Amino acid sequence: MIIECKAFIDIIDKYIILFERSFGRTIKKDYFIWRFLEHPSSDLLIAFELEKGRIVASYSATPCNLEFQNKVIKTGLSISTMTDPDYRGKGLFPKLGSELYTMMVSQGYEMIWGFPNNNIHYGRIKNLQWNDIYEIPTMSLKVSDVRIFNIRKIQTDNEFVMSYKSNTSTENLVRVKKDSKYLQWRYLSHPINKYKNFVVADAKIVSSYCITKLFNDSLDIVDMQFQTIDEGEYLLRKVLSWANSQNLNYIHCWAPRHHFVHSLCEKIGFYNSTPITYFCYRWLMDPGKKIADFSNYSNWYIQMGDSDVY
């Protein structure tokens, strides 16, 4: 079953119950309102199964425009896949996936992609014809192992009110389209997580930024967009200095191996670690309409914040 945004409000409590039964933990209603109803796009990408007045399974995605060489690709980021424990093994996962994909194609979506965990990766490949792109390693840095450069002035834009320039260092790679409106929704408005955004800016125009999130005694760099290597190193050392001032033990990030950000992280002391995250996709349109080889990780620039986990 596919529903409109207005109807989702009427069933959101049942959706939360399904989440709690599926994952064994609670979640705020505000999260789903933010994720589905406050998104910059007005599209609601949810398919669900009703049984005796209950939502017993659901497959959903978030609208997400990608950019590649000045072209915009309309796609969906696959997120919460849920099945009530009493209804597992009944084929609801591929059924709802097919329903959702059909609806997405009718609305002009060209691709669905995401980061399936170990529990659902096999099913997406076998039953829904997804394709593997890469297994993304987490790069880690132990703060105490690195020489700290004290950088007194730390410029931030936690409200995302500055102007954000297009990142020319990734313009030939497939990446999420991120303007100020998207960044405000994704990071400023998040109802659960709080983010700190370090920037290099001149006259309120941001050329490079590094968005971070505290997690226990560590710091996740969830998004780093660097115009140049020099600006990237400056920002990373600012983040390292700040992490040291907060007595944090580790910093974690994703640094694509084919972009200068990877060698820069290695220079500072980051190393490949865990977790390792599956990165996969399914093209929904005529294969002849592909404008890039999406199966090749070297054609992408992906960050932690492009996932719904961080």
JOWOTA-V836458 format. One record per pair of residues at least 6 apart in sequence whose C-alpha atoms are under 8 Angstrom apart, sorted by the first residue. I is the first residue (numbers start at 1). J is the second residue. Records with the same first field share a line. If there is no record, write none. Layout:
I=J  J
This chain:
1=47  48  49  50  96  99
2=46  47  48  99  100
3=44  46  47
4=44
5=36  37  42  43  44
12=29  32
13=29
14=54  55
15=55
16=26  27  29
18=55  56  57  82  83  84
19=25  26  27  82
20=26  27
21=84  85
22=82  83  84  85
30=191
31=190  191  192
34=189  190  191
35=62
36=44  62
37=44
38=185
39=185
40=181  182  185
41=63
43=63
44=62  63
45=60  61  62  63  100  104
46=58  59  60  61  100
47=58  59  60  96  97  99  100
48=55  56  57  58  59  96
49=55  56  57  58  92  96
50=56  57
56=83  84  87
57=81  82  83  84  87  92  93
58=80  81  82  83  93  96
59=79  80  81  82  93  96  97  100
60=78  79  80  81  100
61=76  77  78  79  80
62=76  77  78  79
63=74  75  76  77
64=74  75  76  77  176  177
65=72  73  74  75  76  176  177
66=72  73  74  75  174  175  176  177
67=73  171  173  174  175  176  177
68=171  172  173  174  175
69=171  172  173
70=171
72=177
73=110
74=108  109  110  111
75=109  110  111  112  113
76=109  111  112  113
77=112  113  114  307
78=112  113  114  115
79=114  308
81=93
83=92  93
94=127  128
97=128
98=128
101=284
104=110
105=284  285
109=284  285
110=283  284  285
111=281  282  283  284  285
112=281  282  283  284
113=279  280  281  282
114=279  280  281  307
115=277  278  279  280  307
116=124  277  278  279  280
117=277  278
121=278
124=130
125=131  132
129=282
130=280  281  282
131=280  281  282  295
132=278  279  280  281  295
133=278  279  280  281  294  295  296  297
134=278  279  280  296  297
135=276  277  278  279
136=254  276  277  278  279
137=254  272  273  274  275  276  277
138=252  253  254  272  273  274  275  276  277
139=252  253  254  255  270  271  272  273  274
140=250  251  252  253  270  271  272  273
141=250  251  252  269  270  271
142=249  250  251  270
143=240  243  244  248  249  250  251
144=244  249
146=268  269
148=237  240  241  244
149=237  241
150=238  241
151=237  238  241
154=198  238
155=198  199  200  201
156=196  197  198  199
157=196  197  198  199
158=188  195  196  197  198
159=184  188
160=180  183  184  188
161=180
162=180  204  205  206
163=180  204  205  206
164=179  180  205  206  207
165=205  206  207
166=207
167=207  208  225  226  227
168=227
169=226  227  228
170=301
172=299
173=298  299  300  301
174=299  300  301
175=300  301  302
176=302  306
187=193  194  195
188=194  195
193=213
194=213  214
195=211  212  213  214
196=211  212  213
197=209  210  211  212
198=209  210  211  235  238  239
199=206  207  208  209  210  235
200=206  207  208  209  231  235
201=207  208
207=226  227
208=224  225  226  227  231  232
209=223  224  225  226  235
210=221  222  223  224  225  235  236
211=221  222  223  224
212=219  220  221  222  223
213=219  220  221  222
214=220
217=247  248  249  250
218=248  249  250  251  252
219=243  248  250  251  252
220=251  252  253
221=251  252  253  254  304
222=253  254  303  304  305  310
223=303  304  305  306
224=303
225=232
226=232  261
229=260  261  264
232=261  264
233=264
240=251
243=249  251
253=303  304
254=302  303  304
255=261  262  265  303
256=262  298  301  302
257=263  298
258=298
259=301
265=271
281=294  295
292=299
293=299
294=300
304=310
